Amino acid sequence: MADAEEGVLPADGALAPPEGAMDAEEGVVLDTGAAAPEGATKPQRPPPPALSLDDVVDDFSLQAQGVRFRAARGKDLRVYQRPTGQLVLEEAAVTGEDNGEKEGGGVLVKTVPDKSYAFGFLRASYSLMATFVAGFLFILGIDILLFLFIDLTTKLGVTSSASGPQPVHFIFVLLSIPLFVYSLAMAMTLMGRFVVDTFYGHPFLQSFGMGVATTDWIAFVLYIGIPAVTFIVTLFAKLDNWWEISLMSWFSSILLFWCLFSACVFGLELWVFYQLIDETNERDSLQDDVSLRGVVKFWVHKVGDGVYKTMHSRLAGKRSRQRKMGTANTHEHRVMDHVEQVLDNEQAKDTCRDWISLSNKKWNPCFEQNPEAVQLHTLDDVLGNTTYVTRYSWSLEKLFCRRGGIESAIPVTRGESSITKAQIDSTIACSLLGNIIIVLLFISFLVWFGLPASVLAVVCVLFALYFIWIGYSIYRLFLLRRDIVNDESTAVYRFWEVYQHSKPKKGYVWAWVTLQIVFLYLLPLIYLCIENPNLAGLFACLGLCSGLRHYMNPRVLLLEEGREDFFRDTFEVKSRDDRKKWRKRSLLYHLVAVGGDRARRFWTWTFIVLVVFFALIAAWAGIDYNSHDEDAAAPPKEPVALVEGYAYPPQPHLPYPTCEIKRGFDGDRIELQDFAFLAKLAYASGDNRTTELLDLWFGEGVASNEPEVVEEFKASSYYEDLGFTDTSVSYKLISIASTGGAVVTIRGTQTVWDIIADAQLWMSALLFQLHRFVLPLSELFTPILHHMVYMVSQLESAALLDVSYYRETTAFVRYLKEVKGLKVAVTGHSLGGGLAIITGAQSNTSAVAISGVNAKLSRGTFVPPITVDELDRLTFNVVPNNDPVAMVDDKALLFQQINCTAATNNMIGCHDSSRSICELQYTCGSVDRPVLCECVLEYRYPVPLPTTNQTAESDFVQTCVDICKSSGGSSEKCAKWKEEYDSSQSR
């Protein structure tokens, strides 16, 4: 605590020392050297007593005690190890300022660097790999929630393959979500602590009682030993994938280390829980019964009592109020004994926010109302966590990022260490300018992406409401500034008070515990064991661990028992027993901090936001499917407008080397633009329209649509062996008379369920790509990313496999080759392109994708899996610049990057299949194919050259306008083209 003259309020109710301040991190009493205000007479105080190392007491917030020893020349030292070096306390003589004579003894505090570049590099490599494992766990959590909501969607009968709504299955899946959210948040909290502990050299792990040497050897073996041995063995064996194997062993070792770390935390928390129960309970008569039955009854009674107290605290009716407090500077020396003295001060400022639940209602039979509200202690009260802002600890970025800003800490406003007027003004300016910059950045991105004005208006209204709240916060900062400048207050800060207004009855507590265990754990576990054994195993493990931490939590027990002085009663370590007692209490301090870490709330809300997002997508899919049939589920894409009599010659510069390809047609030439057109044709609705477009593109009778073959396939055993009756995937068979071959063209994303199908197949690969992007030395992890994607996919249920689109398209291609004896190629755009790549690799068929999703990282997740060799030999992807869809997953060996004429901020425009056709026609030459009107009127390519008597640009535009009207184009599109025609006439 800082001196009251320094302008600091004791938030924990402890008596502040009159001359010193306690460093909360290091647990060392230091002299603050307070200065009297200008113009005031400094009171005469008695000289401070001489201090020695015997007066230094280690706080439990330290993870290791100071080591005291006598160094050379008789110096008495006390050394504390810190992540960046050592903190050394040394007894020293204090000399006078004037005469230089010794006036007494004191403690000299200094820091000594203790690091090297090699050590820093080694620690950074540890942390990098631990961060990669943390990202794997986070992606695992996202995919678990995604798979659950896709499963929920199928249970609602949204897919056409479902046999109808399955409400019982739907309820069981829904019941599993709360425990997954709670458990995943707990796992990420422990992983975050593990990464930090790794970076700082495992100080938390060393406090577990295994000893420094043992802990370091375990870390050495798992972080360096096993990976290094694997590395050496694979190199001696001359394996081609030596780096992949070594990296996987490194990943597995660190994942195992985290599991051991978490198991130690669980075990120690249970041990601490037992110790607290043993301290708070009187001796039980069951303890005297040494028989097996007596021992079992004793432990059941003890654990039950602890669970009851924990849940009693969790279920009690509480109110939270936030206070802002300040004290008037009316005394030369002021020391507050209790917070209540401040509350009665006329200068105190009070703001309350109450959340009143049903438990606080008098008519509620499950709760007993307290005659008077009982103030409870928060975790910060128990741990004694108080943050001070001084002239030297003040940081512009730190206070801006801190929740509550400067008002969430205790600012020192008087003395030599007090914050300055310039620092307060800078805090106010940073709060205002920082929020303005954040808002403008967000809005500028929305404007850059070209969102409609209505969306921007809604966003601006939301930000206006946000600035009302920000303005109130800045107003409070101005009041703080006025108090400091006018010397009206010595400190202002905010804190939370929690009051218990009611307590649950015992029957209600046990009923609630029973319902939670049965409905949120046992029933979902039974269902998952039947439907998805892999996920059931993970659910059982996560549920058991999170249940133990939830029902037997030492942090909650400390708060319930009112043990606010548990960590404040420090003591001097004089013997081995004292040292053991101190280490146990310090370990408990940090275990309790892990249980109440703010990171847990952050991760909980992160997964809750993901749940809400996935729930909205699932609801959207249900509404979309139930409101429309398959053809009307989404507005059909605008039909292409083809104009004959015009052509693009090949560009004089080097064209794309893949303008002509021979794949799938036994040497017969086929243009790449033909594949792009056929991929676009999959979106055409109706057989008549499909035939009309084929005749325009290839010439009459050259290519034909074969819908009857598709129907024959769906009546064959190839389709029945899939195990379902129908899916939402749409595909066509186009036969080419001149070659005797055929092309299967697969439709891309058009309905909401198509979006969900995209996420099911490629979400894991996309997330690992993003994870790789944010990590340093990211390409080092590429060889094992497909293993990560595969491991995550093993949690997918069999029901999701039944609705995987690629299973039907692969079976169809095999049917064509094995039954019909056709020479087949596969193509598609977007999702259809990704399915074409999978289908081609699985069926040993050539596949050409246009803006297709890739499959190199996801190759092991498909049934049957595909190999890199199959992708490199059989698949080809056309990738427009800035197309976000074609960037998903890693590309195989064969792909063609093409130009995109859309603006940089219009990435979705680069995904347009018509734009890709125009780019191929313009660069490679349209040969004898008709030209798309969109090339000129939508994408601003030059007008093609006429091949007949048409000589004017207006003729081409007028023809396009006529085609638009006759083919059923939208009125907006036709009007836009008509406007273009009128402008060309005026020119």
N, C-alpha and C positions, 0 to 999 in steps of 0.2 A: 504494500500500500504506500502511496505517496503522502507526504505531509499535508495537513489541512491548509497550511499557509501556502503550499504550492498550488492550491486550488483544486484538490482532488477529493472526491467523495468516496468514502469506503462503501462499495456496493455490496459487500458480503456481510456487513454487520460487524466485522472484526475491528478492534481498536487499532487505528493507524499509528505507527511509531512517530513520535514528534519530530525526529530529525532525519529520518531515512526513508527510502523507498525499497520495496521488495521487487527484485527482478523476477517476473513470473516464469520466465523460461529457464533461467539458470539457478534460481533459488538462492541468490546471494544478496545479502543486505549491503546496500551501497549508500554513500553519502550524496545527497542531491545538491548541496551547496545553495540553498534557497537564498534569494536576494530580496531585500525589503523593497516595497514599491517606492517610486520616486517621490520625494517630499515627505516621506514618513520617517519617523525616528525608529531606528532598529532597536528592539528591546535587548537588554542585556541578558544573556543566557549563560548558564553555567557551562564550563568547557566540557565537551563530550568525553566520555570515558574512553580510555585506550582500548582498541580492539585488537584481537588476535584471531588466529585460525580456530581457536577453541570456541569462538563465538559464532562461527559459521555453521548453519544447520541446512542440510540438504532437503529440498522440497521433494514431494513424491512425484511431481511432474517431470523430474529428471529420470531418464531411463537407465542411468548408471550413477552410482555414488562417486563423489570425488575421491581421488586417491591421495592420501597424505603421506609425505615422506620427507626426510631431511636430505637435501642435496649438498653439493659441494660447498665448501666454506661455511657450513653450518646453517644454510638457509632452510627455513621451514616452508614447505610448499604444499599446495593442494591443487590437484590437476583434474579438470573435467574435459572429457573427450567430446568434441563437437564435430559435426559433419565436415566443416571446412578447416578444422584444426583443433587446437587445444585452448581452453580457458585456464589460465594459471593464476592462482591466488597466492600471494607471497607476503609474509610478514615483513613490514618495513617500518623504519622510524620516520616520524613526521617532524619536519623542521619548520621553524617559524619563518614568516615571510620577511621580517625585518632583520633579525639578528642571526638567522641561520642556525640557531641552536635547536637541539632536539627538544620537542615539546611533548612527545609521547609516542605510543605505538599505533600502528594502523595496518590495514590490509591493502596491498597493492594488487590491482586487477589488471591483467594484460592478456592479450591473445597471441598465440604462437602458431604460425602456419604449419600444417603437417600434411602435405600432399605432394604428388608428383604427376607429371604428364602421363606416364605409363599407367599409374594407378587410376587417374581420371578416365583414361581411355577404356580401361578394363571395366570400371564401374559404369561408364556410359553404355558399353556393349551389353552388360547385364540388363540395364534398365531398358534398352531398346528391345531386347528379346522379350522381357517381361511385359512391355507395352504391347508388343505384337500378340502375346497370349491374351492380354486384357481385351484387345480388339476382337479376338476370336470369340471370347465369352460374350461380348456385347452383341456381336453378329448372331451368335447362337441364340441369344435371348430374343432378338428381333424375329428371327426365322421361326422360333417356336410359336410366338404369338401370331405370326402370319399364317403358319400351317393350321393353327387352331381356328382362326377365323375363316380360312378357306374351307376347312372341314365343317364349320358352322353353316357356311353358305350352301354347301352340298346337302347338308341335312335339312335345309329349308326347301330343297327341291328346286333350287335356282337353275341347276344345269339340266339340260334335256336328257342326260344319261341317268339322272336320279329316278328312282321308282316312285317318288312323291315325298312330301314332307315327312320327316321322322322326328316328331317332337321329343320323344324320350331321349334319343341320341343327342339331340340339340341341347337339351337341359344338362346332360352329363358333361358335354364339352364345355358349356358355359360355366359350370361350377368349377372346372379346373383352372379357369383364368385367374381368379384372385390369388390363389396360392402360387401360381407361376410368377405373377407380378411381384408379390412379396419376396419370394425366394430369389428371383433374379436380381432384384434390388439389393438383397443381402449379399449375394455372390459378388456383384460388382463393387459393393462397398469394401468387402474383404480384399478383392483384387486391387482396388485403388490403394489400400493400405499396404498391400504386399509390394506394389511397384515403388511406392515412396520408401518403404523399408529397405528395398533392394538398392535404391539409389544412395541411401545414406549408410549402407553397410550393415544392414540387419540389426540395428540396435533393439528394436521391439522383439525380434525373434530371440536375441541373446538374453532378454529378460525372462524367457520362459523357464529358465532353470536348467537348461541342458549344458550350460557352460560356454564360454566364448570359444574355446578351442573346438569343441564338438560342433557348435553351430557353424563356425567358419569352414570346418572340414566338410560338413554336409553341403554347404553352399558351394564349396570348391568342386566337390564330386559332381553335383547336379548342374552347375553352371559351366564348368570347364572340363572336368574329368571325363564324363561320359561322351560329350560331343567331341572332345579331342581324340579319345580312343577310337571312336567311330570314324573320324576323319582320317586317322592314320591307317586303320585297317582297310578302308575303302580305297585309299590311294595305293597301298601295297597290292591290293587285289586288282588294281587298274580298272576299276569300274567306271563306266561312262557317266553314271548318275551319282558320283561320289558326293557332290555338293548337296544334292537333293536328300540323300540318305542322312548325311551329317546334320543338315538343317532340321530334318524331321526328328532326329534323336535329341537335338537341342530343344526343340519345341516340346517334345514329350517330357524331357527332364524338368523343364521349368513348370509345365502343367502339373507334373507330379509334386514338385516342390510347393506349388500353391495349394494343392490338396492337403499336403502335410501341414502347411502353415494354417490352413483353415481348420483342420482337425485339431491342431493344438489349441487354437482359439476356442473352439467348441468345448474341448475337454477342460481347459482352464476356467472357462465361464461356468461350467457345471460344478467344478471344484469350488470356485468362489461362491457360487450360489449356495452350495452345501454349507460352507463356512459361515455365511451370513445367517442362514437358517439356524445353524447350531448356536450362534451367538445370541440371537434374538429369542429363541425358544427356551423355556425352562426344561429341566431334565424330565424326560418322558418315562413313565413306568414300563413302556414297551422296550426301552433300551436295556432293561435288566434281563429280559428273556433272550437267552443265547441259542435257543433252538432255531431250526431252519424256518419254521413257521413264524416264530417271534421276530427273527431278523427281517423276513419279508414284510410282515405287518409294520415293523418299525420304519422301514424305508418307504413303504407306500404312504404311511401316515406323514412322514417328514416331507416327501416330495409333494404330496397332496396339499400340505399346508403351505409350501412355497408357491405352488401353482395358484392356490386360492388367493394368496396375498398379491401375487403379480397381477392376476386378472381383476382382483378387487380394485387395484389402482388404475388399471386400464379402463374399467367400465364405470368408474365413479363419475358423477356429474360435476363438471368443472366449468369455470369461467376464466377467461384470460383477459387481462387488461394491460394496456401498455401505458406507461407513465413517462413523462419527461420532467426532470427535476432540476432545480437550481437552488443555490443557497446564497443569501445576502452576505456581503463582506462587512459584518458589523463588529467582529471581534478580531483581535490581533492573532489569537490562536484558537482554532476550532477543530475539535476532533469529534466525529459523529460515532456514537456507540451503536445505533440502530437506524435502519432505514425509516422507521416510523417518525423519528424526529424531523426528518426532512419533509415528510408528508404533511405535517402540521404547520410547516413554515408558510407564511403568507406569500412568499415569493415563488412557491412551487407552482408549476404549470402541469395540468393534468389532462391527458387525452385518453379516452377509454374506447375499447372495441370489444364488445361482448358477443360470445357465441353461446346461446342458451339452447340446450338440447331438451328433448322430452324427459330426460332423466332428472331435470331440475324442477319438474312439475309435481306439485303436491299430490295430485290425483293418481300418479303413477304407482301402482301397487308393487312394482319390482324394486323400488328404491326407498330408502329411508332418508328423509330430509334432515340435514344438520340444523340444530337450533341456531348456530352462528356459523358463518362461512369460515372455513379453516384454510389459512394460507399454506400452500405447498411450496416446497423448494424445487427450483429448476435444476437441471443438470449442471449449468454453469455455477449455480450456488454451491452445489456439492463439490465440484472440482475446483472451485475458487478461481475460475477463469475470468480475469478482468483485463481489458486492454486499455492502455494509456496512450494518448497522443501528446507528444512533446515536440519541442522545436526540432529535435534530432530524429524522432521517429515518424514525423509527419511526411507523408508522401502523396503527391497529387494523384497518381494513378491508383494507389492503394485505397485512398478514401473514396475515390469515384467508384471503384469496383466493389467496395465493401457494402454489404447490405445495411442500409440505414446511414451510411456515410459516417461523418464525424460524430453524429449524435448517438451512434451505437457504441461508442467508446467513451472514456473519460478524458476530456481534454484538460491538460495542465495549462492554466491561464495566468499564473503568477510565478515569479521567480526567474532565475536564470535559464531554466529549461522550458519556460512557458512558450506556447505558440505565439507567433507574431501576428500583427495586424495584416501584414502582407500575405501570410499563409492563410488566414481566414478569408481575405478577399480572393485569393487564388482558388480556394475551395469552392466559393460561391460561383466564380466565373467558370471554373471547370465543370461544375454541376450543370450550369445553364448551357454552355457551349457544347459540352460533351453530348448531352441529350439532343440538342439541335442537330449536331452532326450525325448522330445515329439515325434520327428520323429522316433527315435529308438523304442519307445514303440509301436507306430502305426505299424511299419514294423514288429516288433517281433510278434505282434498279428496276422498279415497276414501270417507270416511264420508258426506260431503255428497252424493256421487253415488249413495249407497245401494248400494254393492257388498256382496255376501254376506259373512257372517261368516268363511267359510272362506278367502276371498281376503284379508280383513284379517288373519287369523291368519298366513297365509304371508308377507304383507308385514311383519308385526311380527317374525317370526323372522329375516327377511333384515336388518331394521334392527338387531336385537339383535346379529347377527354383525358388522354395520358398526360398532356402538358398541364392540365388543371391540377392533377395530383403532383406533378413535378414542381409546379409553381408553389404549391403549399409547402413542399419540402424546402424550396429555396427561401420562402418567407421565414421559415423557422431558422434557417441559417443566418438571415439578416438579423433576427432577434438575438441570436447568439453573438453575432458581431457587435451589436449595440451594447449588449451586456458587458462584453470584454472591453470595448473601447471606453465606455462610460464607467468602467470599474464597478458595475452593479452586481456582478456575480463572479464567483470563483470557479464554478463548474456547471456545466449543463450536459446531461446525458439521458438516454432512454433505457428502459429496462422493462421486462415482462413480469407481471405478477399473476400467479395462478391460484385460484381459490376453489376449494372443494365445497360444494353446496349440498351434495347428496352422496350416499354410498349404496351400492347394490346389496341386495339381500343374498344370503348364501345360496339359496336354491336357484336364484336367477343366475349367479355366477357359474354354478356347475351345469345348469341347463345350457348356458351360452357356450361353455367349453365343449360340451357333448355335441351340440349342433354343429359347431365349427369342425370338429374332428370327423363327424359322420358325413356331413354334406360337402365340406370343402376338401376332404382328404380321402376318406375311405371309399365313398361312392364313385368319385372320379377315377380313383386308382383302380377299382374293379373294372370299370368301363375301359380304361386305357389298356389294362392287361389283356383284355379280349380283342380290342381293336388295333392297338399299337404297342406291342410289348417293349420296343426300344424306348419310346417316350415314357411308358409306364415306369421303367426302371429309373429314368432320370427324375420323374415326378416323385417317386417314392423316396429317393435319396434327398432331393431338395426339400420335400415336405417334412421329412424327419429332422433334418438339420435346422430348418427355419422354425419348425414347431418347438424344438428344444430351446432355441433362442427366444422364441415368443413367450412361451409359458414359464420358462425358468431363467429369467433375465435378471442378473445381479443389479443392473442399473435401476430397473424399476423397483426392485426390492429396497435399494438404498433410499430412493425417494419416498417410497411408501412408509418406511420406518422412520422417516424424518432424521436421517443420519447426516445432517448438513455439516457437522464438524468432523466427519469421518476422515477427511484428508487434510484438515486444518491442524489437527493435533500432531504436529511434528515433534520429533524427539531427537535427542543427541545419541549418536551411535557410539557406544563405548565397548561393546563386546560382540562376539560372534553371533549370539542370539539376537542382539539388537540389529545386526546387519541382516540376518535372515528375515527378521520381522519387517525391516525397512524395504527389502526387496519384494516381499509379498505384497506390501501395501502399494508400492510403486507399480508392480505388475497389475494389481487390481485397478489402479488409477487409469492406466492406459487401456485395459480391457473395457472398462466402463466408457471411456472416451470412444472406443470403436463402436460399442453398442448404441451410443447416442450421437454418432457422427452426423454432421450436416450432409455429408455425402450420401448417406442412406436416404434422406428425404429427396435429394436431387435425383438419385437414380429411381426412386419410387415414382416421382412425378414424370420422369422421362418415359418410363414404361407405361404409365397411365395415359400419357399423351399418345403413345403408339397404339394403345388399346382403343382409344377413342377414334383415332384415324382409321384403323382397320375396321372398326365397327361401322363407321360412316360409309366406307367403301363397300362393305358387305351389304349394308342396308340399301345403298344405291343400286347394287347389282340385283337385289331382290325386287326393288321397285321397277327397275328397268325390264327385268325378265317377265314379271307378272303383268306389265302394262302393254307389252308388245309381243308379237310373235318374232321368230328369228329374223325374218327379212326386215321387219319394221323396228327392231330393237334400237337401231340408231339410224339417223338419216343417211341414205345411200350417198356414196361419194359421187360428185358430179361426173357424168360420162364425158370421156374425152371427145373432142371435136376434131375429126380428121379431114384434111383438105387435100384432094388429089390435084395434080397439075403443077405442083411446086416442089422444089427440092433444095436441100442444103448440099453444096459440094464439100468434100473433105477439106479441112483447113490446111493451109500451106505448111504450117509448122508440123512437128512430129505429132501424129495422132496417138491416141492411146494404143498400146501394143495389143490390147485384147479386143479391138473393135470387131474382129472376126474370131470366132472360136469354132472348134469342131467336136466338142465333147458330146457324147451321147448319140451321135448320128453316124458312127462308123465312117468318119472322114468327110461327110457332107457338110458344106459350109453353112453356118447360120450366124447371123449378125447378133452382137450383144444387145443391140436395141430391140431385137425380136424377143429375147428373154425378158427385157424390161417391159415390153408391151404385154407379153403374156402374164407377167406378174401383176400388171395393172388390170388385166382382163378378169382376174379372180374376183374383183369387186363389182363387176357388172351384174345387175339383177335381171334374171329372166333368160331363158335359152334363146329367144328370138333376138334380143339385144346382143347377146354374145356372138351369135352367128353373123349378125350384121357387121359388127366390128371386125370379126375375123376376115370377112370378105373384103372389107375396105382396106385392111392392112396387108394381107397376103395376096389378095386377088380371089376372085370367086372360085370356090371349089378346091382351093389349095389346102386349106386347113378347116377342120370341122370340130364342133363340140360333140362330145360323146356322153351325154347324161345317162343313157341306158346302161353303159358299162359300169358307171358308179352304182346304179341301182342293183345290177347283177352282183357286184361285189358285196353289197350290204345284205344280200340274201344268201351269200356263200358261207362256207364253214370258216374261211379266213376271218370273216367279221365276227362270227359267233364265238370263235375262240378267244376273242378279246374280253369276253365276260360282261359286256354291256350292250345296250340296244342302239344308242345314238349318242353323239357328242355335238358340241356347238361348233366344231371345226367345219369349215367350208372349203371345198376344193373342186376343181374341174379337170377333165381329161380332154386335151386338145390333140387330135391326131394330125400329122403332117403327111399328106398324100405323096409328096415328091420324095420323101425319104423313107417312108414306111415306118416311121417312128412316131412317138407320142411324147407329149410334155404334160406332166401333172403340175398345175398351178394352184398354189395354196393361198387363200385369202389371209390378209394380215388383220391387225387389231381394228375392230369395228364396234363391238359391244363392250359393256362394262365387264362381262365375264371374260372377254378376251384379255382385258387388262389384268384381271386376277390370274389368268393362265400365264401371262407374261411373268408376273411376279413369282408364281410358283416355280417356274423353270429357271429364272435367271436372277432373282433377287439376291441370292447368296453370292453369286459371282460379282454382281454390281457392288455389293457392300464390301467385299474383299478388295475389289479394285480401288474403291474410295479409301479403304484402310491403308492399302499400299501407297496411295498417292500422298497421304499426310505423314507417312513415316520417312525419316531420313534413310538414305541408302535403300530405297524402296525395292529396286529391281533384284536385290539379293534374295528377297522372299518369294519371287515369282515361281521358282521350281516346286514349291510345296503348296501353292495356293489351291491347286486342284484337289489336293488331299484334304484341305480345310473345307472346301465346298462339299466334297463327298461325305465327310464326317457329319456335317450339318444336315445333309439330305437324308441321313439314316433315321432321322426323327420324323420323317414324313410318313403319314399313315397310308395304308394300302388303298383307302378310299380315294386319296388324292391321285394315286397312280392310275386309278380307273378313269379319271377325267383328263389325263394327259393327252393332249392333242396328237402328239407325234406317234403314238401307238397306232392310231387309226390310219394315218397317212403312210406309215411304214408298211403296215399290213396291205394297204391298197397297192403300193408299188410292187410288193412281192407277188401279189395276186396277178398283176399285169405281166410280170416277167415269167412267172412259173406256170400260170394257167393260160393266159392269152398269148404268151410268147412275144411280147412287144419289146422293141428297143425304146427304153424310157429315159427321159431326163426329168428333173424336178426343178421348179422355180417358185418364187414367192417374194413378197415384199413385206418388210417389217417383221411382225410375228410370223407371217407366212415364210419369209426368208429364213428365219431361224429354224422353223420346222422343216424347211427344205434341206438345210444343212444337216440336221439330225437324221432325217429320213434317208438322204443320200448316203451318209456314212454307215447307217445301220443296214441298208439294203444293197450296198455296193453299187450305187447308182450315181451318175454324175449329177451335181446340183449346182445351180447358179442362183444366188440370192441377190436381191436388190435392196440395199439398206437393211440387210438382215442382221438379226442378233447373232453374235458369234457363239462358239460352243467349246472353245479350247479348255477353259477352266471348269466348265460344267460337264465335261465329257464322261466322267465317272458316275454321274447321277442318273443317267438314262438307263432304261431297261430294254434291251441289253446295252451295256456301256460301249462307248466308241473310243477309238485310239487316235493319237496324234497323227499316225501314219495314214489312217483312213480320212481324216480331215484334210491333210495335206494333199492327198492324191485325188480325192473325189469332190471336193467342195471349192467353190469360188464365190467371192462376195464383192459386190460393187459398193464402195464406201464413199458417199459424197462428203466433201469437206464440211465440218461443223455439224454433221448429223449425229445427234446424241444417241440415237438408238443403235446405230452401227458401231458405236464405241463400247457398248455393253459386252462384257466378256472379252477375252483376248482373241485376236484374229489368228487364223491358220496361215499356212504358207502362201496360198494363192488368194490375192485380192487386188482390186483395182481402185485406186483413189481417183475420184473425178472432181471436177470443179463444181462449185455451187454459186449461183449468181445472186442468191438471197443476201440480204443485209446480215451483218455479223450477229445482230441481236435477234434475228429471225431463224433460230436453229431448227424450229419445227418446219419452216419452209424448206430447209435443206432435206428434210425427210420425205418430201412430196415425190411420189413415184413419177408423176407427169414431168416434173422438173428434171428428173434424172433421164427420162426418155429424150427430152429436148436437148440436154447437154450431150448425150451420145449422138443424136442426129446432127447437131451443129458441128461437133468436133470430128466425128468419124465420117460424116456424110449420111444423108438419109437414103442413099442408093435409090431403090425403086419403091420405097415406102412412102405413104402420105405423111404430111407434116401436121403436127398438132397446132391448133389455133392458140393454145395456151403459151406456146413458145414465144409468140410475138406479143399477144395481148395481156399475158399475165407475168411472164418472166423476162420480158424486154430483150429477147434475142432479135437479131435483125430479120427483116422480112425475107423469106426464102426466094430463090430465083424461080421464075416461071419456066415450066417445061413445055407449055402450049402457047396459046395466043394471049393469055392474061399478061399484061405488062405493067399494071399500076398497083401500088400498094393498097389503094382503096378497094380493088377487086378482091384481094385476099381478105381484107378486113370485112367487107360486105358479105363475102361467102361465109365467114366465121359467124357473123351475126345471124345469118339465115339458118345455119346449122344449129346454132344455139337454140333458136326458137322452135325449130322443127323437132329437135331431139329431147325436148322437155327440160332444158336447163333452167336454172332459177332466174326469176325476173331481175334480181339484182345483178347477176352475172351478165345477162343479155343486155341490160341497160348500160352496164359499164363498157361492154364491147361496142355498143351503138355509139356511146360518147366518144370512144376511140376512133370510130369510123368517121364521125362528124368532124373531129379535129383533123383527121388526115385529109378530108375533103377541103377544109379551109386552108390547109397548107398548099 
